[in-house]
Amino acid sequence: MDINNKARVQWACRRGMRELDISIMPFFRFEYDSLNDTDKQVFVRLLESDDPDLFNWLMNHGEPADPELKRMVAMIQQRNQQRGPVAY
């Protein structure tokens, strides 16, 4: 997926599981543009993961084996916590 095609990346962020949408959509909306290209690529790679894996990782019920994905999960959690709850 092209990291510069924001509409496509945004579409990939929509997971159909409320818990994932609450974590991923605000991160995309408020943080994606500030990421460097490498982090955008890692974020897109994370979006290619299965929903159950994403759910477990974002809810701290496990972590990705890939260190880059692990770092991205931590970044999403940290930035969402710093920003506080938002309507997506």
Secondary structure by P-SEA (a helix, b strand, c coil): ccccaaaaaaaaaccccaaaaaccccccccccccccaaaaaaaaaaaaccaaaaaaaaacccccccaaaaaaaaaaaaaaaaaccccc
